[in-house]
Amino acid sequence: MTKSNNTKISLSPNERVKILASIKKLVLKHHINVGGVSYDAWTTLVDQRASELLGAETGDFESGVRQLLSELGSSHTAFYHEHGKRVLPQHSISATLRGFPLAGSERWFFLDVFEGGPAHIAGIKPGDMLLAVDGTEYLPPSMPPFDVGETYRLRIADARGENTRQIAVEVPKRKGTKVRPPIVEPKSLSHAMVAPNIGLLRIMYFPGAMGLQFAKDLDAAITDLKQHGMSRLIIDLRGNIGGGLGLARLASYMCSGQIPIGHSLTPRRLRTGYRREDLPSVPMPRSKIELAWTLARFLFRDKSVVLLTQGLGPQPFHSHIVLLVNEWTNSAAEMVVGFAAENRLATIVGKQTAGNVLGASNFKVGSGYWVRLPVFGWYTSKDDCLEGKGVLPDVFVEVDPCQLNAGVDQQMIKAIEILSGMGDSDRAATPRASGDQPQSAGPARSGSSTAPTSPGQKRESSQ
C-alpha cells in the first residue's frame, strides 16, 4: 500500500473513557430502538468490556466499539475516525462484492462497479475475481476494508480464475463531517436509451440531505429520455448506497398524484405511540423557499412525518417501469422500492434488498472520532418496517460472474424482456399476493451446487 494519508492514531486511556461515555450518552438520547434492545443490558455490556478496550491496540479498540454498536441490533451504526479508516468497498472504491463458489471454495467477485469510481478507473469489471489486497488474501465472509487517501495493489483474475494481474487502485482522500462519513461518493445518476422506447436511469446515490440538486439532475435526465421517445423505463438501483430526500423526487415520477411514500418516526414518538393518520403530511420541498418554510414549520415540533410524492402528473412510462435491485440496494433506495411494491407501480427484478432502512446522523465523540447512529425509523404507507427485511423482487434473477465478466447483464436483459412484452407481464396487471414467493429466472453459476452468498444477505426461499 502506498501511503498518502500517514495520520497515526494513538489514544490514551482517558480519551477512550471519554469516547465510550459519549457514545453511551448519545445512544440513550438519540438511537431509534426498532429492534427492541434493552438499553440497560447494552450499557452493562459496555461497562463490562470497558477495561479490555482501554488497554487494547487502537485498531482493536475501534473494532471493539463497532462490535458494541452492532449489539444495538440496527443498521446505520458506525464508529470511524475523520480520516477514514477501514471503509467498505461500496463506500471507498465504488464497487460491491459477492461471494461465489469456485473449485470447492468461495471467492469474492466484483458485482457492481460504478462508472467513474476508483475501481472502474483502475480497470476492474463486473465479474472479475478478487484474489488479494496488498498481498493479503480475503475470502468470504471476510470483507476487505480500505482506507481513504491510500493506494492499494489488488491481485485480480477473470471470472474463471485465469488471466491473473496486479492493478493499483487509488482511493481519494475524504474527511468525515457531521453531514457524511468519510466515504467516496459515487456519481449520483446516469441515463441512456437501451432499446427502442426503453430508457434507463442508473441511480447509485441520492446526494444532498434535501436532494434539491439531485431533483434538477433527475428532471433533466427524464426530459432527455422522453425527447428520445422513451415510453418504458428501467430504474437501476443495484448497489445504491442510499442518501437523502432526493428519493422522493424519484418516487414522484412513478405516480401521477400526491400519495404517501411512507413515514418517519423519531425515538420519542416510537416510545410514546402514535396514530399514523395524526402525523403531519409533507411533500419533498421543490425549492429553497419551500425548504426554508418546511424547516421553520418543524423547528420546534416532533419531526415524525408522512412523506408525500409531489404530484408531477401522468408520465408516458407509467405502468411500464422495472426496478433492478440486489443485496447492496440500501436505505433511501429501499424506501423507493418499498413504495413501488406497495402501490404496484413497477415490476421489481433481481435479488432481495439489504434491509437497511433507517435515517442516521453523525456525532462527534472526541479525539477525531465520530459515531453514526440511526435517529429515525422508516415505515411504509402500510406501516411496514423494512429494517432487517428488505424488499423481495417480483422476478428473481441470479447473475453468473462469467456472464458479467463477458459484459452480459442477465438482470438487465430480463428487465428489457419484460418491458418489451417478451417476458413476465407488468406489475399492475399481475399483482403478487402477500407472502407469494418471487418468480425465478436465470441459472446460478454454471457447475455450481450452492447459491452465491453475500455478507448479511438472507437466502431467498425460492433458491
N, C-alpha and C positions, 0 to 999 in steps of 0.2 A: 504494500500500500504506500503510495506517495503521500507524504504528509503535507497538507496545505492549511491545516487547522490544528495547530500544535498546543491548544489550550489543555493543560494538565489539571485535572480536578482533584483537589485534596480537601477533605472535610475533617474538621476537628470534632471530638465527641460533643462539645457544646453546640456546634452548628447542627449536628444530627438531631440532638434533643429538640432544638427549636423547629427543625423541619417536621419531625414526627408530631410535635404538639400542634403545629399549624395545620397539618393535614387532618388530624383528628377534629379540630375545631371546624374546619371547612366542610368536612363530610357531614358532621352533625347539623350544620346550618343550611347547607345548600344541596346535598345529594338527594336525588329523586329515587325513592326506595320502591321501585316497581317489583323487585324480587322479594319483598317482604323480609329482608335480612334483619336480624336482631342487632341493633347498634350496641347494646350492652355487651353482647358476645363478641362483636367485632372490636370494640375498644379494649376489651380484656385481652383479646388476641394480640393487638398492637403492643400492649404493655408487656405481655409475656415474651414477645420477640425482640423487644427494645434492646435488652442487654447484648444480645447476639449481634444486632445491627450496628450498635455503637462501636464495636470492635472489629467489624468486617472491613475488607478492602472496599474501596469506593464503588467498584463495579458490582460487588456482592451486596453492598448497601442499596444500590439502585434496584437491583433485581429483587431484593427482599421487600422493598417498598411496593414495587409493582405487584408482587405476589399478594401483599396485604390488600391492595386495591382490587385485585381480582376476586377476593373473598366477598366483595360487596355484591357480586352476582349481577352486574350490569355491564353493558358496553360503554364506550366513550370514557373509560378511565385510563389515565396515562400519567407517568412521572418522568419528567425529562429535564435535561439541562438546556439552557437557552442556546447553546452552541450545537445542539442536535446530535446526540449520541444514540446509536442503536435504533435506527429508524427502519421500519419495514420497507421492502422493495416497492410496494404500491405508493409509498409516500416519499421515496428517495430517488429511485431510478425510473419511476413512472412505468412500472411493469408489475404484473401479477404472476404468481406461480401456482402450479397444481401438480400434485404427485400422481405419476402414472407407473404401473408395473413394467419392468423391463428385465428380462433374463433372470427371473426369480427374485428380484429385489425391487424396491421402489425408488424412483428418481424424481427430482424436480424438473419440470418443463415450463418454459415461458408460455403463458396463456394470453394475456392482454399486454400488448406493447404499445404505449401511447405515442402517437405521432409527435415528434419534436422533443421527446423526453430523453434523458441520459441514455437509457438502454437502446432506444431507437437510433439515436445519433451514433452510438458505438457499433451499430450494425446487427443488433440482436433481432431475431424474427420470432413470431409466434411458432411454437413447436420446437424451438431449439432446446437442447438439454443442458442444464447447469451441472457441471461436474465439480467445480471448486471455486472458492473466492480467496484470493491471495494464498493459494496453496492449501487451504483448509477445505476438506470435503464436507458438504452438507447433504444430509439425507432426510426425507420426511420422517417425522413431523418437525424436525429442527429447521427453522426458517432462517436464512442468512440475514443478519442485520447490516445496515450501512450507516456510516456517519456522514453528515452533510459536510461539504467542504473538503472531501477526500477523493483520491483517485484509486480505483481498485483494479486489480488484474483478475479477470474472470476466465476460467477454462470452460469452454462450452463445446458441444458437439451437435450434430444434426439429430433429428428425432430417432434415428436408428442407432445412435451412439457412435457414429462414424464421423470422419472429417473433423477431428478434434482441432481446436485452435485457441489461442490466447488473445484476448481483447482487453483494452483499457476502457473503463467506464468512469467518467468524471462526474461526481455528484456536486452540484453547485452549492455554494455556501448559503445558508439561511439561518436567521436568528429567530428564536421563539419570542412571541409577544402575547399580549392579552388577547389579541384578535385571533391568532392562529399559532399552533405549534410550529417547530422548525421543520416544515415539510417542503418538498419541492412540488409546487402546484403544477398540474398538467395544463395543457391548453384546454380551455373550457369546452369548445364545441367546434365541429366542422360539419360540412354538408356537401352532398353530391346527388346527382341523379344516377341510380344504379340499374335501372331498367326503364322501358317505356312507361311513363306515367307514375313511376315509383321513385320517391325521394327518400334520402337517408339523412337523418340527424344523428351524429355521433356526439354524445354528451358525456364527457369524462369528469366534469366538476361543475358545481354551481357556485361561482366565485362571488364574494361580497356578502356581507351579512344581510343586506336588504335586497340584493340582486338587481338593482336598477340598471346597471350597465349590461349585465347578462341579458336582461329582458330586451334591451335595444338590439344586442347582437342576435338574439333568437328571432326577433321580429325581422331583421334584415335577411337572415338565412331562410326563413319560411317564405318571405316575399320573393326571394330569388328562385326558390324551388317552384313556387306557383307560377312564376313567369316562364319557367321551363316546362310547364304542362303537368306538374305533379298533382295527382288526384288520389294517391295512396301513399302512406307514409310509414317508414320503419324508423323507430327511435331506439338507438343502440345505447343502452345503459350498462353494458358489461364493463366491470372494473371501475365504475363510477365511485369516487371517494366521498361523495356527499357534498356538503356546503350549506349555503344559505337559502334565503327566501325566493331565489330565482326558480325554485321548484314549482312555485305557484303559477308562474307565467307559463311554464311548460304544461302544467295541468290544465290551465285555462284554454290552451289551444286544443284540448281534447274534447271539449264540450262547448255548446253554444251559450248556455245560460250561466247564471251565478249560483253555484251549488257548493255545499261543504266539501272540502278536501279532507278534513279531519280536525282534531282539536288538540291543543297543548294543555298540559296540567302542571302547575307549579307544585313543589313538595307540600306547601301548606294546603292547597286545595285537595290534593290527593289524601292528606291526613284527615281533613275535616269533612270530606264528602262533597258531592255536587250533583246537580241535575244538568244534563247536557243542554237542555232547552233554555237553561238560565244563563249559560255562558254567552258573552257578547260575541257577535259575528263581525269579522273584519276581513275585507279583501286585501290582497297584496297592494301596497301603495304603488301608483303609476308614476309618480313624480316626487321630487324633493319636497314640494309643498305638501302633498298628501302624506309623505313620510313624516314631516315635522308635526302635522296635525295628529297623526296616529300616535307618535311618541308622546306628545303632550297629553293626549287623552288617557294614556295608561301610565303616566309618570308616577302617580301615587295610588294606583289600583293593582289588584292582583292581575297578573298577566296570563291567566288561563283564558284562552280564546278559541273560537271556531274560525279556522282559516277558510275563506271562500275563494272560488275562482272569480275571474274578473269580468265574465260575460262578454267575451270577444266576438260572439256571433257565430253563425254557421261557417264551416270550412269545407272545402271540396274533398278533403280526406277523411271526414267524419265517417265512422262505421267501417273504415278501411285503414286501421292502424295496427301495427305489430310492434310490441316492445320486446327487445332482446335483453336478457338478464342472465347473470350467473352468480356463483357464490361470493364474488367480490363486488356485487352491486350493493352499495351501502347507504344507510342513513337517509338523506334527503331524496336520493333516487328511489329508495324503497317506499317512501311516502307517496311518490308519484305512482309507482307500480301498484301499491295497495289501493289507491284511489281509482285507478283504471280497472282493477279487478272487481272491486265492489260495485262499480257503476257500469260494468260490461262495456267499456269504452275501447278496449283493444284486446287482441289475442297476444298472450304472453308466451314467449318461446325461449327455451334454454334450460337453465337449472335454477333450483331454489335460491332465493336471495339470502343475504348474510344474516338478517335478523338483528341488525344494529340500528335501532330506530329510536334514539333519544336525542334531545338537544343538550349541548355541552357548553361549558365556559372554562376558561383557563385562569388559574390563580397563582400568584407568586407565593412561594413558601420559604424563600431565603436562600442565600449563597448561590444565586443564579439559577435556582431550580423552580420549576413550575409543576403544578398538579392540574390535570384536566379531569373534570367531574361532570356527569350528566346532571343537569339542573332542571330539566322539564321532561315530562313524559309525552309521548305522542300516541294518539288513539285515532283510528279511522272514523269515518262518519257513522259507522255502525257500532262504535265503541269497542273495537277490537284492538288490542295492543299487539303490535308485530314484533316487539322486542323478544329476542330469543327464538322466534318462529320464522320470520321472513315470509315471503310470498312464494307459493308454488306456481310453476308455469302451467299453462293450459296444454302446451305441447312440449314434452321433454325431448330435448335433442342433445345427445352426447357429442363430444368432439374427439377426433383422432389426432394425436400430435403429428403423425406422419402426414395427414391431410393438411393440417395447419401449416406445417413446415413447407409444404408444396404450394401454399397460397390458396388452399381450398377451405373456405369457411362454411362448414356444414350448417351451422345455425342461421347464418345469413341466407344461404341457399333456401333453407326451409321457409324463412320469412318471405322471400320473393315468391316462392311457390304458392304460399297461402294467399298473398295479395294478388297474384296473377290468376287465381281460381284453379290452380293445378293441384293444390293440397287440401288441407283442412279448411272448412268454411269459416267465415269470420265469427268473432266472438259474440256479437249481438244476435246472430242467427241461431247459435247453438250454445246457450249458456250452460256452464258446468254447475251441477248441483253441489251444495256444500258437502265436503267430505269426499267427493269424487277424486280419483287419482288422475294425474295428468296423462295424456296420451304420450306414447313413446315413439320417437322417430330417430333413426340413426344408430349404427352399431357402436359398441365400445371398441377400444383399440384392437386391431386385428391380432388374434392369437392370445388375447388376454383372458384370464379366467376370473379376474376380480375387477370391480369397478374402481375408477380413479378416485382419489381422495384429496381433500384439501383441509387445512387447519380449521377446526371449528365447524366444519360443514356436516350437517346431518345427511345421512344417506336416504334418498327417496325410496319409498316402499315399492315404487314401480320398477326399480332396477333389478 
